[in-house]
Amino acid sequence: MRDVLRFAIVNGAKHLRLDGKTGSLTPGKEADIIILDATALNVAPLNKVPGAVVSLMDRTNVETVIVAGKIRKWKGRLLDVDLRHLRRQLEASRDYIFSAAGVPQDLFANG
């Protein structure tokens, strides 16, 4: 499980050619950090942290996000994001794609 985490974090940055900038907590690099909630029911009882992170946790466990030293999510809430505006943009995009493709849109259809 530790290897999976290492691969996702360090090798992910390396293969994206961002390892000089991010991928590890090293002086001079940008600090991209997530803090996960290990007290949530979906990881109880917690046995091994790496295993829980890889196999049990999901987006609901993300408590805090720091990108390039700036807090972007705090105590489970996104900061500086207008969610209503974002939702309107996403819905407009969906409507455009369905219309352009000539596909009837039925939000309550099965499948």
Sequence and secondary structure as in RCSB ss.txt:
>XXXX:A:sequence
MRDVLRFAIVNGAKHLRLDGKTGSLTPGKEADIIILDATALNVAPLNKVPGAVVSLMDRTNVETVIVAGKIRKWK
GRLLDVDLRHLRRQLEASRDYIFSAAGVPQDLFANG
>XXXX:A:secstr
 HHHHHIIIIIHHHHTT TTTSSS  TTS   EEEE TTSGGG S   HHHHHHHT  GGGEEEEEETTEEEEET
TEESS  HHHHHHHHHHHHHHHHHHHT    TT   
